[in-house]
């Protein structure tokens, strides 16, 4: 068992393998304030990657309604219950156990080799979902929580008394991937060139230990092919400088794909690094699990902070307030507003960006302009009276 440094929990932790970060890391930011659960992302992914026999239950991209929706059923409640007490210190350091530590397993006594009799995931807390847990991907959709709102209720608070929000999920291509740590035959590996986590289906021997180990439920067993399968990060597109399918087809324009670095190596001119490390408005999902996931979320501003704190950890309240200020048009947060408006603006990966007085501009790796969006929506006013139709207009903008 190795000691690795997980910056998201602010400390070293146990992991089956020594720390080995890729040359650069596939990363993403999802803005939960803009997701409308149209499921176009889910459909585009499924028609591209999981439309074969044995994959009927597979949604490498899915969208859940929180707090009641989950796919597979109850995945987050199940793993959080197994994790036990999850406490964060005032200094932002996670004081509880990760899924690699909660079992107090003697890793030193277990040889980490490709012997199938050696189950690496014995020391990783997890479970294999039941077949029926995959049966209803949209269970709980649009079901609200909170207090009932009467017809004459006037909402003045930042948080709505009745609320829900949509949570789109893909494989996080984690820095410390539990699926890779749990595979007894080392069929799962992390690409050095981009940090995408892939599963070699020819090497897979159907132990389903990756299914059990992944706390996010993103390693899924195919009973027809008799092997596990998972999101591939759309690596053929990524290699060409393009964004993944679910990003390109997102109607709500909530997604930004790019490279993400550790805080001490962050590039503020790169959009994902900027949102995560400089603006500090994008946070990882359940960082206390210990995987250092590389998909980050801008938390919804109208949801109670206490609920979001468990999902995204320390910093969620500050992230909400920063986002509110950017939406209000505060000049101090103009740069942040520009990056948010660049989301979904191009099929090409934005490697660098800049925000001018009039527009936000995105560039590819060669410095070519691939996106250009106005900072303010054009406003057109028409005459109140329409001579052609001899009528007054109710809306002139």
Secondary structure, DSSP 8 states (H G I E B T S, - for coil): -EEEEETTTTEEEEESS-----SS-EEEEEETTT-----HHHHHHHHHHS-STT-TT--SSEEEEETT--SSTTHHHHHHHHH----B-TTS-B-S--TTTTT---GGGS--SS-TTS-GGGGS------GGGGS-TTTTTT--EE----TT----SSS-SEE-EEEEE-----TT-HHHHH-TT--EEE-TTT--EEE-TTT--S--HHHHH-TTS-EEEETTTTEEEE--TTHHHHTTTB--HHHHT-TT--EEEEE---GGG--TTSHHHIIIIIS---EETTGGGSS--SEEEE--TTS-HHHHHHHH-TTHHHHHHHHHHHHHT-GGGHHHHHHHHHTTS-SB---EEEE-SSEEEEE-TTS-EEEEEESS-------SEETTTTEE-S---
